[in-house]
Amino acid sequence: MELDAVLPRPEHVTRQSRWIAAPPDAVWEALHAVRLSELPVTLTLSAARFLPVVLSGHGFGQLHDRPFLDALPVPLLATQAPSAVVFGGALQAWRLSGGEDGPVLDAERFRSFTQRGWVKAAMDFRLAPRGSGTELSSETRVMSTDAETRRRFDRYWMFVRPGSSAIRWEVLTAVELKVTGRLP
């Protein structure tokens, strides 16, 4: 599944990629093995972002040692081993409390979701053979469901985008370190 199939006209897009000297099967296994505890930048940024959620009494159970892909704020929409994994869901990330829990949406319902007051966020990790290794890439796309939500999210994204990109870069680096044996 391509991101164009679920979020074809995003308002915000970030892309990162890294060439890794290993075959796609090994990179795929490493991507799924990277744990939050191996991502200090991700843990720090997540803790800073979700401190208001914890202080508000809503708790936050994702800041512990679990696989990174299992701790994403949006659910899995599709997987094609060893070439792609796609996540997507509705969020209210700009809200200090983290917002309401988004509706559970499969890929088709996610694409057609238009309820006001939400952003639709989709992210993928793609693996493609390149020479004697694999290109691992990640793309994040966001689209608002209405103009007011877009204004709110645009302000939020201005501050969060650098951290969001840093998290993706850290994950790509951790996958490379894991697959090459430099990260257990």
Secondary structure, 3 states (H helix, E strand, C coil): CCHHHCCCCCCEEEEEEEEECCCHHHHHHHHHHCEHHHCHHHHHHHHHHHHHHHHCCCCCCCCCCCEHHHHCCCCEEEEECCCEEEEEEEECCCCCCCCCCCCCCCHHHHHHCCCCCCEEEEEEEEEEEECCEEEEEEEEEEEECCHHHHHHHHHHHHHHHHHHHHHHHHHHHHHHHHHCCCCC
